[in-house]
Amino acid sequence: MNFFTIALGLILMLSIAARADVKDVQQSGAGMADDFIRFVEDENGDSLQTAVARYISSTGVIVDLVGAVHIADKKYFDALNSRFKNYDAVLYELVGRPVELREELKAGDGAGKLQWLGQMQETMRKKLALESQLQCINYKARNFIHADMSMEGFFDSQKEKKENFLTLWMKAAIAQTVTADPGKKEPGMAQLIAILMRQDSATELKRMVGREFDRVEKLMAGIESGNGTAIIGERNRHALEVMQKQIKSGKKHLAIFYGAAHLPDLEQRLLREGYKFQSSEWLKAWDIPVE
């Protein structure tokens, strides 16, 4: 067992469920965003960053893909709450019932099969000294629209695709082997345990996990290969169905607020529908200062 097993769990957290100190607005002539999540190492401090990418239809509808990291700095979530006020509709991910039908907002919505994910997220949140998206984002805002599958629909889709954690892990392991840097040695379990036992482990652990997140899009491309997955492709398809309904109701400026691992596939779906990429902006999710 190595660090990849834990990293996969965190990668799946990116796919289940803005005043940034540094903003880097990019214009691209390539017709698509270059990336949606990145780990930046700098002499002034490191950071995990997510993208907000903008797309415009021929009829003038604006759709922003807002990448999420489900555990992050509070100022990151505060910035997103401020940004979301400017949209006609914010389509959010949350497998299960909409927020207004829940007594408690948590990952899994009471489903035993997903409780491990919420538990893992909470454990890593505490160890990394970060905050929870579910606790910091204002999901009760009037413009928030549930755009995810029901629990029954999600599990039915997984059953149809014969998808489970083991099959996802195997596909991700193959993708990880293909994308691995042969000159870079991955941290082993002994190193991880040593860091976890240190009093100041949060900073170094953030760097380890952040570097692994830097490859998340290539890993997810491998996981999505073949017939796709329920955890990414099918939920993205459902999100765009909700988007079309909102546009037909008159909404012109929308955000799709999904885990960053969803965005490459969502982008391809938007491009196929005729949307044109306009720009991308980077927001700091984890600020890791030099010690």
C-alpha positions as CSV (number, residue, x, y, z in Angstrom):
1,M,0.0,0.0,0.0
2,N,1.3,3.5,-0.9
3,F,0.3,7.1,-0.9
4,F,-1.7,6.6,-4.2
5,T,-4.5,4.7,-2.3
6,I,-5.1,7.8,-0.1
7,A,-4.7,10.1,-3.0
8,L,-7.4,8.3,-5.0
9,G,-9.8,8.7,-2.1
10,L,-9.1,12.5,-2.2
11,I,-9.4,12.5,-6.0
12,L,-12.8,10.9,-5.6
13,M,-13.7,13.6,-3.1
14,L,-13.1,16.1,-5.9
15,S,-15.7,14.3,-7.9
16,I,-18.4,13.4,-5.4
17,A,-19.9,15.8,-3.6
18,A,-13.9,34.8,-4.9
19,R,-11.6,36.9,-3.3
20,A,-8.4,35.0,-4.0
21,D,-5.2,36.7,-2.9
22,V,-3.7,35.9,-6.4
23,K,-5.8,36.0,-9.6
24,D,-4.3,35.0,-12.9
25,V,-6.6,35.7,-15.8
26,Q,-5.6,33.9,-19.0
27,Q,-6.8,34.2,-22.6
28,S,-6.4,31.2,-24.7
29,G,-6.5,30.8,-28.5
30,A,-6.7,27.1,-28.3
31,G,-10.4,27.0,-27.9
32,M,-10.4,25.3,-24.6
33,A,-9.1,25.6,-21.1
34,D,-5.6,24.3,-20.5
35,D,-6.2,23.0,-17.0
36,F,-8.7,23.1,-14.2
37,I,-6.6,22.3,-11.1
38,R,-2.9,22.9,-10.5
39,F,-0.3,22.9,-7.8
40,V,2.0,25.9,-7.9
41,E,5.4,25.8,-6.2
42,D,6.9,29.3,-5.7
43,E,9.7,30.7,-3.6
44,N,7.1,32.9,-1.8
45,G,4.9,29.9,-1.0
46,D,3.0,27.0,-2.6
47,S,-0.7,26.8,-3.4
48,L,-3.3,24.5,-4.8
49,Q,-5.4,26.4,-7.3
50,T,-8.7,25.7,-9.1
51,A,-10.0,27.4,-12.3
52,V,-13.1,29.3,-13.2
53,A,-13.5,28.8,-17.0
54,R,-16.0,30.8,-19.0
55,Y,-17.9,29.7,-22.1
56,I,-20.4,31.6,-24.3
57,S,-23.0,30.2,-26.6
58,S,-24.0,31.7,-30.0
59,T,-27.2,33.1,-28.3
60,G,-25.2,34.9,-25.6
61,V,-25.7,32.5,-22.7
62,I,-22.6,32.6,-20.4
63,V,-21.7,29.4,-18.5
64,D,-18.8,29.4,-16.0
65,L,-17.3,26.1,-14.9
66,V,-16.3,26.6,-11.3
67,G,-13.9,23.9,-10.1
68,A,-14.3,22.9,-6.5
69,V,-12.0,21.3,-3.9
70,H,-14.2,20.0,-1.1
71,I,-11.7,20.8,1.6
72,A,-10.0,24.2,1.4
73,D,-9.1,27.5,3.1
74,K,-12.1,29.4,4.5
75,K,-11.2,32.5,2.5
76,Y,-11.5,30.4,-0.7
77,F,-15.1,29.4,0.2
78,D,-15.9,33.0,1.3
79,A,-14.7,34.2,-2.1
80,L,-16.9,31.7,-3.9
81,N,-19.9,32.7,-1.9
82,S,-19.3,36.3,-2.9
83,R,-18.8,35.3,-6.6
84,F,-22.0,33.2,-6.7
85,K,-24.2,36.2,-5.9
86,N,-23.6,37.4,-9.5
87,Y,-25.2,34.5,-11.3
88,D,-28.7,33.9,-12.4
89,A,-28.3,30.3,-11.3
90,V,-25.6,28.2,-9.6
91,L,-25.9,24.5,-10.5
92,Y,-24.4,22.5,-7.7
93,E,-23.3,18.9,-7.2
94,L,-24.6,16.8,-4.3
95,V,-25.5,13.2,-4.9
96,G,-28.9,12.6,-3.2
97,R,-31.6,15.0,-2.2
98,P,-31.5,18.7,-2.8
99,V,-30.4,20.8,0.2
100,E,-33.9,22.0,1.0
101,L,-35.0,18.4,1.6
102,R,-32.2,17.6,4.0
103,E,-32.1,18.0,7.7
104,E,-28.3,17.8,7.8
105,L,-25.9,18.7,5.0
106,K,-23.3,16.0,4.6
107,A,-21.7,13.8,1.9
108,G,-23.6,10.6,1.3
109,D,-27.1,11.8,2.5
110,G,-27.3,8.8,4.8
111,A,-26.3,6.2,2.3
112,G,-24.1,3.6,3.9
113,K,-22.2,3.0,0.7
114,L,-21.0,6.6,0.6
115,Q,-20.4,7.2,4.4
116,W,-16.8,6.2,4.1
117,L,-16.2,9.1,1.7
118,G,-17.6,11.6,4.1
119,Q,-15.6,10.1,7.0
120,M,-12.4,10.2,4.9
121,Q,-13.0,13.8,3.9
122,E,-13.5,14.9,7.5
123,T,-10.4,13.1,8.7
124,M,-8.3,14.7,6.0
125,R,-9.9,18.1,6.6
126,K,-8.8,18.0,10.2
127,K,-5.3,16.7,9.4
128,L,-4.8,19.3,6.7
129,A,-6.2,22.1,8.9
130,L,-8.7,23.1,6.2
131,E,-12.5,23.8,6.1
132,S,-15.4,21.9,4.6
133,Q,-17.2,23.0,1.5
134,L,-20.5,21.7,2.8
135,Q,-20.2,23.8,5.9
136,C,-18.8,27.0,4.3
137,I,-20.7,27.4,1.0
138,N,-24.2,29.0,1.2
139,Y,-26.2,26.2,-0.4
140,K,-29.5,27.9,0.7
141,A,-28.9,30.9,-1.6
142,R,-31.9,31.6,-3.7
143,N,-30.1,31.1,-7.0
144,F,-28.7,27.6,-6.1
145,I,-30.1,24.8,-8.1
146,H,-29.6,21.1,-7.4
147,A,-28.0,19.6,-10.5
148,D,-26.9,16.1,-9.4
149,M,-28.3,12.6,-9.5
150,S,-30.6,11.1,-6.9
151,M,-29.0,8.4,-4.7
152,E,-31.1,5.8,-6.4
153,G,-30.2,7.0,-9.9
154,F,-26.5,7.1,-9.0
155,F,-26.4,3.6,-7.7
156,D,-28.5,2.3,-10.6
157,S,-26.1,3.9,-13.0
158,Q,-23.1,2.3,-11.1
159,K,-24.8,-1.1,-11.2
160,E,-25.5,-0.8,-14.9
161,K,-21.8,0.1,-15.6
162,K,-20.6,-2.6,-13.0
163,E,-18.7,0.2,-11.3
164,N,-17.4,0.2,-7.7
165,F,-14.5,1.5,-5.7
166,L,-12.3,-1.5,-6.7
167,T,-13.0,-1.0,-10.5
168,L,-12.3,2.7,-10.2
169,W,-9.1,2.0,-8.2
170,M,-7.9,-0.4,-10.9
171,K,-8.6,2.0,-13.7
172,A,-6.9,4.9,-11.8
173,A,-3.9,2.7,-11.0
174,I,-3.4,2.0,-14.7
175,A,-3.8,5.7,-15.5
176,Q,-1.4,6.6,-12.7
177,T,1.3,4.2,-14.1
178,V,0.9,5.8,-17.6
179,T,1.1,9.4,-16.3
180,A,3.8,8.8,-13.7
181,D,7.1,10.7,-14.0
182,P,9.8,8.0,-14.2
183,G,12.3,10.3,-12.6
184,K,10.1,11.1,-9.6
185,K,9.7,8.8,-6.7
186,E,6.3,8.8,-5.0
187,P,6.1,9.1,-1.2
188,G,5.7,5.7,0.5
189,M,3.5,4.8,3.4
190,A,6.4,5.1,5.9
191,Q,7.0,8.7,4.8
192,L,3.3,9.5,5.0
193,I,3.0,8.0,8.5
194,A,6.1,10.0,9.7
195,I,4.5,13.2,8.4
196,L,1.2,12.4,10.0
197,M,2.8,11.9,13.4
198,R,4.6,15.3,13.4
199,Q,3.0,18.2,15.1
200,D,3.5,20.4,12.1
201,S,2.3,17.8,9.6
202,A,-0.4,19.8,8.0
203,T,1.9,21.9,5.9
204,E,4.0,19.1,4.5
205,L,1.0,16.8,4.0
206,K,-0.7,19.6,2.0
207,R,2.3,19.7,-0.3
208,M,2.2,15.9,-0.8
209,V,-1.5,15.8,-1.5
210,G,-1.3,19.0,-3.6
211,R,1.3,17.6,-5.9
212,E,-0.8,14.5,-6.4
213,F,-3.8,16.7,-7.3
214,D,-1.7,18.3,-10.0
215,R,-2.2,15.1,-12.0
216,V,-5.9,14.6,-11.2
217,E,-7.1,15.5,-14.7
218,K,-4.9,12.9,-16.4
219,L,-5.9,10.3,-13.9
220,M,-9.6,11.1,-14.4
221,A,-9.2,10.8,-18.1
222,G,-7.9,7.3,-17.6
223,I,-10.8,6.5,-15.2
224,E,-13.3,7.8,-17.8
225,S,-11.8,5.8,-20.7
226,G,-14.0,3.3,-22.4
227,N,-17.7,3.5,-21.5
228,G,-17.2,6.3,-18.9
229,T,-18.4,6.2,-15.3
230,A,-21.4,7.1,-13.2
231,I,-19.2,9.1,-10.9
232,I,-18.1,11.6,-13.6
233,G,-19.8,11.1,-17.0
234,E,-23.3,10.3,-16.0
235,R,-23.5,13.0,-13.4
236,N,-22.1,15.5,-15.8
237,R,-24.8,14.5,-18.4
238,H,-27.5,15.1,-15.7
239,A,-26.0,18.5,-14.8
240,L,-26.2,19.7,-18.4
241,E,-29.8,18.5,-18.6
242,V,-30.6,20.8,-15.6
243,M,-28.6,23.6,-17.3
244,Q,-30.7,23.4,-20.4
245,K,-33.9,23.6,-18.4
246,Q,-32.6,26.7,-16.6
247,I,-31.7,28.3,-19.9
248,K,-35.1,27.6,-21.3
249,S,-36.6,29.3,-18.3
250,G,-34.8,32.5,-19.2
251,K,-31.5,32.2,-17.3
252,K,-28.5,33.8,-19.2
253,H,-25.6,33.7,-16.8
254,L,-25.0,30.4,-15.1
255,A,-22.3,28.7,-13.0
256,I,-21.8,24.9,-12.8
257,F,-20.2,24.3,-9.4
258,Y,-18.7,20.8,-9.5
259,G,-15.6,19.1,-8.3
260,A,-12.6,20.1,-10.5
261,A,-12.2,16.5,-11.7
262,H,-15.5,16.8,-13.5
263,L,-14.6,19.9,-15.5
264,P,-12.5,18.4,-18.4
265,D,-15.5,16.2,-19.4
266,L,-18.0,19.1,-18.8
267,E,-15.9,21.3,-21.0
268,Q,-16.0,18.8,-23.9
269,R,-19.8,18.5,-23.5
270,L,-20.2,22.3,-23.7
271,L,-17.9,22.5,-26.7
272,R,-19.9,19.9,-28.5
273,E,-23.0,21.9,-27.9
274,G,-21.4,24.9,-29.6
275,Y,-20.1,26.9,-26.6
276,K,-16.9,28.8,-27.1
277,F,-14.2,29.0,-24.5
278,Q,-13.5,32.6,-23.5
279,S,-11.1,32.8,-20.5
280,S,-10.0,31.1,-17.3
281,E,-9.2,32.5,-13.9
282,W,-7.2,30.8,-11.1
283,L,-8.2,30.9,-7.5
284,K,-6.2,29.8,-4.5
285,A,-7.8,26.9,-2.6
286,W,-4.9,26.0,-0.4
287,D,-2.4,28.7,0.5
288,I,0.8,27.1,1.8
289,P,3.3,29.7,3.1
290,V,7.0,29.3,3.3
291,E,7.9,28.3,6.9
